[in-house]
Amino acid sequence: MTTPRLVAFDLDDTLAPSKSAISPRIADLLLALAEHVEVAIISGGNEDQFRTQVVANLGRADAATLGRIHLLPTCGTRYLRYDGSGFSLLYAHDLTDEQKTAALTALQEEAARLGLWERETWGPILEDRGSQITFSALGQQAPQDAKKAWDPDGSRRAALRDAVAPRVPDLEVRSGGSTSIDITRSGIDKAYGMSELADRTGIPFAEMLFYGDRLDEGGNDYPVKALGVPCVAVEGWEDTADHLDALLSTLAPSHTGR
């Protein structure tokens, strides 16, 4: 493809280990990229995670550079942009109280019925993210090794998703991260967030580039690929960083990775 006008990323396991802060290397690369093109991060994580994992670790950057960064928590159901002093919320498509109750009840009951409600966890299993309800089988703060071992082939998440979806037919139910199920308003996934970016920036999908670790069919990054956005599959943040070093060398020949 030609040089992209907008480069977008998944967050967990693409820019950083799940629920972890981005590294100084990734922060430097994102800011260097934002000097040349629009940069977006879209993930199922909530707004607080974005602020902790990303915003708090960007360091000092000029307003023009930060103004080219788009943050889309909870799969684009929220949208934040830099307003000159910080990243402020431009919209939020929150679930109603009735929708939240139905989603939380269905997740707990079906997980218990399927034997997927774990007794020993690292934090809460269920989380109300306003515009998204999230089930994390081992808790929100589970270590990476435990999460990777819980459902390596995705069959547990698939079974829970298939059991919950008929109980909340007006909502979107999909596999999220390595142990999670996300529920949002119907029709809202990462494709929705990318479509919002296209509308708000005027940049067509063909002139975007997306990096994600779950681009396989059924993965939570796959909806972006299905839109026709050029995509790059990565395996962890170090792989992403290496790809960005290569991309930046075409945009800024003097760039050298750290």
Disulfide bonds with the S-S distance in Angstrom:
none
